[in-house]
């Protein structure tokens, strides 16, 4: 053991940061930290007392400031709401009084107090109005017909003169009070000669305050507040309280409105100076300021107010105030701390429940927390004295003593660990037999024994890993070869368009690239009953192909099963598998795999591969070859579709060519045409045209015919492989003959003439067809328009005779009882003949 230990010690590597040094540094560090911790605790004990006092004082001041701001803000909001609550109660009381008047007209006799005919008159613009001598103004727009209902509403609403003045005078903020009814009548106090102020077509029931109080918007029949608005007469911000008026039977009569000026409320809020330096502001439910002092403009909007500016939009507030305004608009009460321009602001807000408005008070935190400076200075002086006179001397002595102890402990602990580190480095280089330091009974000894066990396990594990890597590498190489072969087969198969050649080339490539004993392709017949062998690579397969080998789909063999199920299948030893038959044409087969050839989930065939090796196929082979089978199936289907398209195109061209030949034969027979160029112009010639030559043969190419007095160039006019005419050019014998370019030009002109003639013929046929279809439609419409048999027959004969130019036309009806009735038109007269 001593020798082993010495060998390990001699092989110890160079360690730049040894564990001995780190242990010593750690020990000294722990000592230093402990000393510093004790010093810190001592200092902190002194500081904590002062900080606790300071913190308690600061927290108490902040808590007290927050609570004070919450209470004063809630109180201010309630006080402001009392003003509006009084207006709301006044509106409700007037509405109840108006309901009692309209509900009991027999008690408030209409016209007993105020008669419309004595006080109302028609204004210059057609409105119905009263004079300025009455207590209140009465108004009916010009588009309302004044009937008994309107007069009754006017006379009953006059009884509100007994409550309007007292309600108006009880609140200095009230500007006007009025009643509007469903009869479009308006009773307004004080009397401002309303008929002369508002337009003659003033539609009171469409005013926003009235609509908000009506049943459609106010099913709970509550007193509602309008949005804040700027008064047009210069009274500043206004708001309207609207109370619905219902009869005892629940009928909606109208609404009472009270206009309230917000000048006093706004001035009261803006004049508040909380803690001497704070300010207050009030916002409505839409985020517009009702009251906002100049400091609020600078803090919240970052600007000064414009001259005569009212109702500033606080939704444009700076980002610092955005959370505060969001809380205010939510209708909640709360407290926020806001940082603006290096100043810390305390802000408390509370809602005005009845209106949806919110009131906020803002003060600077510095004004609340001024008492903290002196306490902080005394705490810092006490802490400095404690550190210099007591903590530093004691800490130096402790640090020197712990350094000596640390050197001894570090040596005893570090040497065994350094030995194991050297052994681990040797093991990392592949030397597994390197000796380890002796194991003791302490934790380091346990570590050494565990290290030895780990060495044995690593040696076994690395050997297993090397074996698995080799196997995996071989498997990947095989898979790569298969994928390359599959890609090559698919690529070459995709380039072949003939189905038969495609099948033969595919099985040959599969056998060559994959080394299979046999490869065959079966295609399912049109009835879907049999899988027929169409291509094979082996000698036995070609014998099977010669006798047209086929298998029943879903019943016979692996191929039949795969063709029926659409799923791949493997037989690892076909000769011993009792389910499938032994094939004498392929006696060496030991393994077989059949893969479906599918196109859009439809099985069109089966790819069958066989090997002379037992268990030659695996599930991984199925995945690779199934991909190849899918690509082969697609290539087969594409080739099939191409052949079908080409066959259909040939049939269509043949059919069209036959139709064109018949049409031109009939056309030439019935209407022969010939034209001659005389050197001056073109003139018709009576066919057959005498050219001074023999009959022209149906040449496919232009020919030059040499005569005694000159030569002729005869070029066919061809259309779809048939000659429909000829172009003949004559030239004197002394003239230079035609060049190949001129002959080619004449040939091209003949081809273009053929195409132009065919287009003209098709256009003529289309026009004739359109004419006859139009004629048929006209005749049919004329016949269908008649309901009598005689009229139908008469019009049918008349139209046919007119269209076809017939001198006589007859129609014969089917005999019913042995008597044949014939109606006909002869010289314009309809005759009836019976047989």
Secondary structure, DSSP 8 states (H G I E B T S, - for coil): -HHHHHHHHHT----SS-HHHHHHHHHHHHHHHHHHHHHHHHHHHHHHHHHHHHHHHHHHHHHHHHHHHHHHHHHHHHHHHHHHHHHHHHHHHHHHHHHHHHH-TTTS-TTTS--HHHHEEE-TTS-EEE-TTSSSEEEE-TTS---HHHHHHHHHHGGGHHHHHHHHHH-TTEEEEEEEETTSEEEEES---HHHHS-TT--GGGSHHHHHHSTTT-TT---EE---EE-TTS--EEEEEEEEEE-TT--EEEEEEEEEE-HHHHHHHHH--GGGT-EEEEE-TTSBEEEE-HHHIIIIISS---TT--S-BGGG--HHHHHHHHHHHTT--EEEEEEETTEEEEEEEEEETTTTEEEEEEEEHHHHSGGGHHHHHHHHHHHHHHIIIIIHHHHHHHHHHHHHHHHHHHHHHHHHHHHHHHHHHHHHTT-TT-------SSHHHHHHHHHHHHHHHHHHHHHHHHHHHHHHHHHHHHHHHHHHHHHHHHHHHHT---HHHHHHHHHHHHHHHHT-SEEEEEEE-TTSSEEEEEEESSHHHHHHHHTT-EEETTTSHHHHHHHHH---EEES-GGG-TTS---GGGTT--EEEEEEEEETTEEEEEEEEEESSTT---HHHHHHHHHHHHHHHHHHHHHHHHHHHHHHHHHHHHHHHHHHHHHHHHHHHHS---EEE-SS-EEE--SS---SSS-----SS-EEEE-SSEEEEEEEEEETTEEEEEEEEEEETTS----HHHHHHHHHHHHHHHHHHHHHHHHHHHHHHHHHHHHHHHHHHHHHT--SHHHHHHHHHHHHHHHHT-SEEEEE---SSS--EEEEEETTEEEEEE-
